[in-house]
C-alpha cells in the first residue's frame, strides 16, 4: 500500500491501482473516439467531444509515465502535493464531457450511464482516500444533478431517484472496500506480531533476553565465514556462576532467576556491539563468541564481565569464596576445521581448570 508517512494518510490504494485507473481513462476515451455512441465513424463525434477525449487521454498518458518513473514514491514530494489537482482535473474533464454528450444527444440517461461507468473504477482506486474520491466525484455528481434538474423538458422523479440510488451504491462500495482493507491490515499486523514472537522464542532466551543455545550454531557459522581471508581470530568464553546451586537453596528459585537476569545484563554491558555475542548456554552457564585480534582483547572482555558483576554487589552468603556473587570463565580459541562442539569442549576444559584453581577467575 502507498502511504504518505509524513501525514499517515493513504493517498491511493496502490501504484498499480492508480495505473489501472489511468489506463481505463485512456481506453474509455479511445473507445468513445472510435465509436461515438451509436456510430462507427469518428467524424460523427462532435469536435468538442473529440477535444475533451483527447485531453483526458493526454493527461492520463502524462500521469502514467510519471507514475511508472516514480513507482512507489508517488506519495512523496511534489507529485503527492499535485495529485489532488490532477484528480480534480480528471473530474472536471469528465463532467464537461458528459454535459456535452447530453447537450448533443439530448438524452440524460447517457450521462447517468457514463457517470456510473467512470465512478466505479475511481471508487476502487481511491477507496482509502475519501478526500481524493470526493475531489474526483464532486464535479461528476454536480453535472449529473444539473442534467437531471435543468436539461430535461419534463421533470422525472423516477430518473432522479434512479440516479441517487446508483450513486449510493457506488459510494457504499467504498465503505465496504475500506472495511475489507482495514481487516486485512489488522490481520497483517497480528500476523507480524505473531512472527516476531515466534522469532523471539526461537532465537532468544525467555528469561534473560540473551541469545539461546539453538541460535549459537548460526552465529558460529557466520563468524567462521567472516574469518575467511581475515587476520582476526574467533574465541569462545564459557562462564559459570560460582556456587549457584547454593544460591538457589538459600534465596529461592525466584531470586535465582533475578540473579540470572542481573548477570546477563552485566555480560551484555561488557561486550562490544559489533563483534561480540552472548548466549545463555543452560542453567547458570553463559557463552560469549567474540572475534578479536589477539587473546589480550578477549581477556579484557572477561575482566570487564568480572568487574561489572562485582560492581553489581549481588549478595551470596552461600558462596565459599566471597560474600557477593562471582563468576568463573574459560577461554578457547577456534582453530581451522574445529566444530562448535569441539570449541565448547575446549572452553569447558578451561572453565573446569578455573574452578579447580579457586573460582572467580579467567583461565586460558
URPE-V872076 format. One record per backbone hydrogen bond with DSSP energy under -1.0 kcal/mol. CO is the residue of the C=O (numbers start at 1). NH is the residue of the N-H. E is the energy in kcal/mol with one decimal. If there is no record, write none. Layout:
co=CO nh=NH e=E
co=CO nh=NH e=E
//
This chain:
co=4 nh=8 e=-2.9
co=9 nh=4 e=-2.6
co=14 nh=18 e=-2.2
co=15 nh=19 e=-2.2
co=16 nh=20 e=-2.2
co=17 nh=21 e=-1.9
co=18 nh=22 e=-2.2
co=19 nh=23 e=-2.4
co=20 nh=24 e=-2.2
co=21 nh=25 e=-1.8
co=22 nh=26 e=-1.8
co=23 nh=27 e=-2.7
co=24 nh=28 e=-2.7
co=25 nh=29 e=-2.1
co=26 nh=30 e=-2.4
co=27 nh=31 e=-2.2
co=28 nh=32 e=-2.1
co=29 nh=33 e=-2.5
co=30 nh=34 e=-2.1
co=31 nh=35 e=-2.1
co=32 nh=36 e=-2.6
co=41 nh=44 e=-1.7
co=42 nh=45 e=-1.4
co=46 nh=50 e=-2.1
co=47 nh=51 e=-2.6
co=48 nh=52 e=-2.4
co=49 nh=53 e=-2.5
co=50 nh=54 e=-2.3
co=51 nh=55 e=-2.4
co=52 nh=56 e=-2.3
co=53 nh=57 e=-2.4
co=54 nh=58 e=-2.5
co=55 nh=59 e=-2.8
co=56 nh=60 e=-2.3
co=57 nh=61 e=-2.5
co=58 nh=62 e=-2.4
co=59 nh=63 e=-2.1
co=60 nh=64 e=-2.3
co=61 nh=65 e=-2.3
co=62 nh=66 e=-2.1
co=63 nh=67 e=-2.5
co=64 nh=68 e=-2.3
co=65 nh=69 e=-2.0
co=66 nh=70 e=-2.8
co=67 nh=71 e=-2.9
co=70 nh=73 e=-2.1
co=71 nh=74 e=-1.0
co=73 nh=76 e=-1.7
co=77 nh=81 e=-1.3
co=78 nh=82 e=-1.9
co=79 nh=83 e=-1.8
co=82 nh=86 e=-1.8
co=83 nh=87 e=-2.6
co=84 nh=88 e=-2.2
co=85 nh=89 e=-2.1
co=86 nh=90 e=-2.0
co=87 nh=91 e=-2.2
co=88 nh=92 e=-2.6
co=89 nh=93 e=-2.5
co=90 nh=94 e=-2.5
co=91 nh=95 e=-2.1
co=92 nh=96 e=-2.5
co=93 nh=97 e=-2.3
co=94 nh=98 e=-2.6
co=95 nh=99 e=-2.2
co=96 nh=100 e=-2.2
co=97 nh=101 e=-1.9
co=98 nh=102 e=-2.2
co=99 nh=103 e=-2.2
co=100 nh=104 e=-2.4
co=101 nh=105 e=-2.9
co=102 nh=106 e=-2.1
co=107 nh=110 e=-1.6
co=108 nh=112 e=-1.8
co=109 nh=113 e=-2.5
co=110 nh=114 e=-2.7
co=111 nh=115 e=-2.5
co=112 nh=116 e=-2.3
co=113 nh=117 e=-2.2
co=114 nh=118 e=-2.0
co=115 nh=119 e=-2.7
co=116 nh=120 e=-1.9
co=118 nh=122 e=-1.3
co=119 nh=123 e=-2.7
co=120 nh=124 e=-1.9
co=121 nh=125 e=-2.4
co=122 nh=126 e=-2.9
co=125 nh=13 e=-1.9
co=128 nh=130 e=-1.0
co=129 nh=133 e=-1.9
co=130 nh=134 e=-2.3
co=131 nh=135 e=-2.3
co=132 nh=136 e=-2.3
co=133 nh=137 e=-2.5
co=134 nh=138 e=-2.4
co=137 nh=141 e=-2.8
co=138 nh=142 e=-2.5
co=139 nh=143 e=-2.2
co=140 nh=144 e=-2.5
co=141 nh=145 e=-2.7
co=142 nh=146 e=-2.4
co=143 nh=147 e=-2.4
co=144 nh=148 e=-2.4
co=145 nh=149 e=-2.3
co=146 nh=150 e=-2.5
co=147 nh=151 e=-1.2
co=156 nh=160 e=-1.7
co=157 nh=161 e=-2.9
co=158 nh=162 e=-2.5
co=159 nh=163 e=-2.4
co=160 nh=164 e=-2.5
co=161 nh=165 e=-2.7
co=162 nh=166 e=-2.3
co=163 nh=167 e=-2.2
co=164 nh=168 e=-2.6
co=165 nh=169 e=-2.3
co=166 nh=170 e=-2.1
co=167 nh=171 e=-2.6
co=168 nh=172 e=-2.3
co=169 nh=173 e=-1.3
co=171 nh=175 e=-1.0
co=172 nh=176 e=-1.8
co=173 nh=177 e=-2.6
co=174 nh=178 e=-2.8
co=175 nh=179 e=-2.2
co=176 nh=180 e=-2.1
co=177 nh=181 e=-2.6
co=178 nh=182 e=-2.5
co=179 nh=183 e=-2.1
co=180 nh=184 e=-2.3
co=181 nh=185 e=-2.6
co=182 nh=186 e=-2.5
co=183 nh=187 e=-2.6
co=184 nh=188 e=-2.8
co=185 nh=189 e=-2.6
co=186 nh=190 e=-2.7
co=187 nh=191 e=-2.2
co=188 nh=192 e=-2.4
co=189 nh=193 e=-2.3
co=190 nh=194 e=-2.2
co=191 nh=195 e=-2.5
co=192 nh=196 e=-2.4
co=193 nh=197 e=-2.2
co=194 nh=198 e=-2.5
co=195 nh=199 e=-2.7
co=196 nh=200 e=-2.5
co=197 nh=201 e=-2.5
co=198 nh=202 e=-2.2
co=199 nh=203 e=-2.0
co=200 nh=204 e=-2.2
co=203 nh=212 e=-2.1
co=205 nh=209 e=-1.8
co=210 nh=205 e=-3.8
co=211 nh=280 e=-2.5
co=215 nh=219 e=-1.6
co=216 nh=220 e=-2.7
co=217 nh=221 e=-2.4
co=218 nh=222 e=-2.2
co=219 nh=223 e=-2.4
co=220 nh=224 e=-2.4
co=221 nh=225 e=-2.3
co=222 nh=226 e=-2.1
co=223 nh=227 e=-1.1
co=225 nh=228 e=-1.1
co=227 nh=230 e=-2.7
co=233 nh=292 e=-2.5
co=234 nh=334 e=-2.8
co=235 nh=290 e=-2.4
co=236 nh=332 e=-2.3
co=237 nh=288 e=-2.4
co=238 nh=330 e=-2.9
co=239 nh=286 e=-2.6
co=240 nh=328 e=-2.5
co=241 nh=244 e=-1.0
co=243 nh=247 e=-1.4
co=244 nh=248 e=-2.4
co=245 nh=249 e=-2.3
co=246 nh=250 e=-2.1
co=247 nh=251 e=-2.9
co=248 nh=252 e=-2.0
co=252 nh=256 e=-1.8
co=253 nh=257 e=-2.3
co=254 nh=258 e=-1.9
co=255 nh=259 e=-2.2
co=256 nh=260 e=-2.1
co=257 nh=261 e=-2.0
co=258 nh=262 e=-2.2
co=259 nh=263 e=-2.5
co=260 nh=264 e=-2.4
co=261 nh=265 e=-1.9
co=262 nh=266 e=-2.0
co=263 nh=267 e=-2.2
co=264 nh=268 e=-2.6
co=265 nh=269 e=-2.2
co=268 nh=271 e=-1.0
co=272 nh=276 e=-1.6
co=275 nh=291 e=-1.6
co=277 nh=289 e=-2.5
co=278 nh=211 e=-1.4
co=279 nh=287 e=-2.7
co=282 nh=285 e=-2.6
co=284 nh=241 e=-1.3
co=285 nh=281 e=-1.5
co=285 nh=282 e=-1.5
co=286 nh=239 e=-2.9
co=287 nh=279 e=-3.1
co=288 nh=237 e=-2.7
co=289 nh=277 e=-2.1
co=290 nh=235 e=-2.8
co=292 nh=233 e=-3.2
co=295 nh=299 e=-2.7
co=296 nh=300 e=-1.7
co=297 nh=301 e=-1.6
co=298 nh=302 e=-2.3
co=299 nh=303 e=-2.7
co=300 nh=304 e=-1.9
co=301 nh=305 e=-2.1
co=302 nh=306 e=-2.2
co=303 nh=307 e=-2.6
co=304 nh=308 e=-2.7
co=305 nh=309 e=-2.2
co=306 nh=310 e=-2.3
co=307 nh=311 e=-2.7
co=310 nh=313 e=-1.1
co=314 nh=325 e=-2.8
co=316 nh=319 e=-1.3
co=323 nh=316 e=-2.9
co=326 nh=242 e=-1.9
co=328 nh=240 e=-2.4
co=329 nh=363 e=-2.2
co=330 nh=238 e=-2.9
co=332 nh=236 e=-2.8
co=335 nh=338 e=-2.5
co=339 nh=343 e=-2.0
co=340 nh=344 e=-2.6
co=341 nh=345 e=-2.4
co=342 nh=346 e=-2.2
co=343 nh=347 e=-2.4
co=344 nh=348 e=-2.6
co=345 nh=349 e=-1.8
co=346 nh=350 e=-1.4
co=347 nh=351 e=-2.0
co=348 nh=352 e=-2.5
co=349 nh=353 e=-1.8
co=350 nh=354 e=-2.0
co=351 nh=355 e=-1.9
co=352 nh=356 e=-2.2
co=353 nh=357 e=-1.9
co=354 nh=359 e=-2.3
co=355 nh=358 e=-1.4
co=361 nh=329 e=-2.6
co=363 nh=331 e=-2.7
//
